[in-house]
Amino acid sequence: MRTLLTLALLAWTTTAAALPLETIKLPPGFAIELWARVDNARQMALGGVDARGGVLYVGSRGAGKVHAVRFDAGYRAGQVTRIAEGLNMPSGLAWRNGALYVAAVNRILRYDEIDRRLDQPPAPAVVTDTLPKETHHGWKFIAFGPDGKLYVPVGAPCNICAPGDPYAALLRMNADGSGREIYARGIRNSVGFDWNPADGALWFTDNGRDMLGDDSPPDELNRVPRAGMHFGYPFCHGGEIADPEYGARRECTEFEPPAQKLGPHVASLGMRFYAGTMFPAEYRGQIFIAEHGSWNRSQKIGYRISLVRVKDGRAVSYETFASGWLQGGSAWGRPADLQTLPDGSLLVADDQAGAIYRITWRKP
């Protein structure tokens, strides 16, 4: 029996490792490799990095775990360590001043001095435990802004409804959980945001409502140059589509339109401004988006990394950068987040395949 079990585990491991990366299409000069295996990999956060290497932290929404991936000075991944488990949808992570912040639906937890305590993680401190408890759109992407505050979205607890504050909003708070306020409203479910290094403006992805057909509404990429803006949900979608139930209450012209309409139901998640220098100049300062992929279209779309080009603080184009996770209507992987390493390479988290890939550029 032991021999059969060992053989079964070996066969599973071999199959799991054999991801068909040869199907991924990239622009000339780019290459993709399997960097690490991490169960249900969602949001990534880069920890401390020095001349010896560093640590990448990875949240696992469905698995209820948080992992740490050590890497060396050549940015080669090494040991993967589980530093937390049994959490409620710990999708979102943020690292600041040596501490790792973990979003677990109604709680934000903090693991102090975590980089040097990976093998014996500390008990977490509770930053806040008063966020809404609903799990429908309750998992979170979190990040610290240039102002030093922690930004935390609270999704709508439904497909379409008007739940009021603090739902369908982006909150911000001090690092200790104090001073909580609503930064922006009208956001159905944002699972990715970043700040433009050129002007400091916040940009975020938003997942459009379901059940309006295959091609409506689009997902959105939005720009937030100031606090207090409203992006339309639940009254208006995509800047111009009045909701069948709530649209009569408000005009679409009252709200901020998308900076860029994305594909309908592509499930746009993590997004990053590319701030590295490895990629050619035409990619620097541009936006990469992990499109997790549709679940409710008759023909699937997404399952790719898209590129939104930005000029003078405005989106000017939307195109596919990497594709191939979707093959003939069947997906073997689903991009969930992106993270630039200090050398300029781009990491991609894939929660379906349980993998993190590394994209590099070499002059063709």
Backbone hydrogen bonds, N-H to C=O, Kabsch-Sander energy under -0.5 kcal/mol:
donor,donor_aa,acceptor,acceptor_aa,energy
5,L,1,M,-2.4
6,T,2,R,-2.5
7,L,3,T,-2.4
8,A,4,L,-2.3
9,L,5,L,-2.5
10,L,6,T,-2.3
11,A,7,L,-2.5
12,W,8,A,-2.2
13,T,9,L,-2.5
14,T,10,L,-2.4
15,T,11,A,-2.3
16,A,12,W,-2.8
17,A,13,T,-1.9
18,A,14,T,-1.0
18,A,15,T,-0.6
19,L,17,A,-1.8
21,L,19,L,-2.4
23,T,20,P,-2.1
24,I,21,L,-1.5
25,K,323,S,-3.3
30,F,27,P,-1.9
31,A,360,T,-2.4
33,E,358,R,-1.6
35,W,33,E,-0.6
35,W,356,I,-2.8
36,A,356,I,-1.9
38,V,36,A,-0.6
38,V,354,G,-0.9
41,A,38,V,-1.1
41,A,350,D,-0.7
42,R,59,G,-2.8
43,Q,91,S,-1.0
45,A,57,Y,-2.2
47,G,55,V,-2.9
50,D,53,G,-3.0
53,G,50,D,-1.1
54,G,71,F,-2.3
55,V,48,G,-1.0
56,L,69,V,-2.4
57,Y,45,A,-3.1
58,V,67,H,-2.6
59,G,43,Q,-2.6
60,S,65,K,-2.2
60,S,90,P,-0.5
61,R,59,G,-0.5
64,G,60,S,-1.6
65,K,60,S,-1.1
66,V,84,A,-2.1
67,H,58,V,-2.7
68,A,81,T,-2.8
69,V,56,L,-3.3
70,R,68,A,-0.6
70,R,79,Q,-2.5
71,F,54,G,-2.4
72,D,76,R,-2.0
73,A,52,R,-0.7
75,Y,72,D,-2.1
77,A,75,Y,-0.5
78,G,70,R,-3.5
81,T,68,A,-3.0
81,T,79,Q,-0.5
83,I,66,V,-2.5
83,I,81,T,-0.6
84,A,66,V,-1.4
87,L,64,G,-2.3
89,M,87,L,-1.0
91,S,89,M,-2.5
94,A,101,Y,-2.0
96,R,99,A,-2.6
99,A,96,R,-2.1
100,L,111,Y,-2.2
101,Y,94,A,-3.9
101,Y,99,A,-0.5
102,V,109,L,-2.7
103,A,92,G,-2.6
104,A,102,V,-0.5
104,A,107,R,-3.2
106,N,104,A,-0.9
107,R,104,A,-1.2
108,I,128,T,-2.5
109,L,102,V,-2.8
110,R,125,A,-2.7
111,Y,100,L,-2.9
112,D,110,R,-0.7
114,I,98,G,-1.3
114,I,111,Y,-0.8
115,D,98,G,-0.5
116,R,113,E,-0.7
117,R,114,I,-1.8
125,A,110,R,-2.8
127,V,108,I,-2.6
127,V,125,A,-0.7
128,T,108,I,-1.3
131,L,106,N,-2.0
137,H,135,T,-0.7
138,G,135,T,-2.1
139,W,135,T,-0.5
143,A,151,Y,-1.4
145,G,149,K,-2.6
148,G,145,G,-2.2
150,L,173,M,-2.8
151,Y,143,A,-3.0
151,Y,149,K,-0.5
152,V,171,L,-2.5
154,V,169,A,-2.8
155,G,137,H,-1.0
156,A,188,R,-2.9
158,C,156,A,-1.0
167,Y,164,G,-1.8
168,A,154,V,-0.7
169,A,154,V,-1.9
170,L,184,A,-2.6
171,L,152,V,-2.8
171,L,169,A,-0.5
172,R,181,E,-2.3
173,M,150,L,-2.0
174,N,178,S,-3.2
177,G,174,N,-2.3
181,E,172,R,-2.3
183,Y,170,L,-3.0
183,Y,181,E,-0.6
184,A,170,L,-1.4
185,R,229,M,-2.5
186,G,168,A,-0.9
187,I,168,A,-1.9
188,R,186,G,-0.6
191,V,189,N,-0.5
194,D,203,W,-2.2
196,N,201,A,-3.0
199,D,196,N,-0.5
200,G,196,N,-3.1
202,L,224,V,-1.4
203,W,194,D,-3.0
204,F,222,N,-2.3
205,T,192,G,-2.4
206,D,220,E,-2.3
207,N,189,N,-1.7
208,G,206,D,-0.5
212,L,216,S,-0.5
216,S,213,G,-0.8
219,D,263,G,-1.3
220,E,206,D,-2.5
221,L,260,Q,-2.1
222,N,204,F,-3.2
224,V,202,L,-3.8
228,G,183,Y,-2.8
229,M,183,Y,-0.5
229,M,226,R,-0.6
231,F,185,R,-2.0
233,Y,186,G,-1.6
235,F,232,G,-1.6
236,C,232,G,-2.0
237,H,241,I,-2.6
240,E,237,H,-1.4
241,I,237,H,-2.4
242,A,240,E,-0.8
243,D,235,F,-2.5
247,G,243,D,-2.2
249,R,246,Y,-1.7
250,R,247,G,-0.8
254,E,251,E,-1.9
255,F,252,C,-1.7
256,E,230,H,-2.7
259,A,221,L,-1.8
260,Q,221,L,-1.9
262,L,219,D,-2.8
266,V,263,G,-1.3
269,L,290,A,-3.2
270,G,336,A,-1.9
272,R,288,F,-2.2
274,Y,286,Q,-3.1
275,A,273,F,-0.8
283,Y,280,P,-2.2
284,R,280,P,-0.5
284,R,281,A,-1.1
285,G,274,Y,-3.3
286,Q,283,Y,-1.6
287,I,308,V,-2.5
288,F,272,R,-2.7
288,F,286,Q,-0.5
289,I,306,S,-2.4
290,A,270,G,-3.1
291,E,289,I,-0.8
291,E,304,R,-2.8
292,H,267,A,-2.6
292,H,290,A,-0.8
293,G,266,V,-2.9
294,S,301,I,-2.7
303,Y,291,E,-0.5
304,R,291,E,-1.5
305,I,322,A,-2.8
306,S,289,I,-2.4
306,S,304,R,-0.5
307,L,319,E,-3.2
308,V,287,I,-2.7
309,R,307,L,-0.6
309,R,317,S,-1.2
311,K,314,R,-2.9
314,R,311,K,-1.6
316,V,309,R,-3.1
317,S,309,R,-1.0
319,E,307,L,-2.3
321,F,305,I,-2.9
322,A,305,I,-2.1
323,S,25,K,-1.6
325,W,303,Y,-0.7
327,Q,325,W,-0.6
327,Q,330,S,-3.4
330,S,327,Q,-1.6
332,W,325,W,-2.4
333,G,325,W,-0.8
336,A,349,A,-3.1
337,D,349,A,-0.9
339,Q,347,L,-1.8
341,L,345,S,-2.7
344,G,341,L,-2.5
346,L,359,I,-2.4
347,L,339,Q,-3.4
347,L,345,S,-0.5
348,V,357,Y,-2.2
349,A,337,D,-2.4
350,D,355,A,-2.7
351,D,334,R,-1.1
354,G,350,D,-1.0
355,A,350,D,-2.0
356,I,36,A,-2.6
357,Y,348,V,-2.6
358,R,33,E,-2.4
359,I,346,L,-3.2
360,T,31,A,-2.3
360,T,358,R,-0.5
362,R,29,G,-3.1
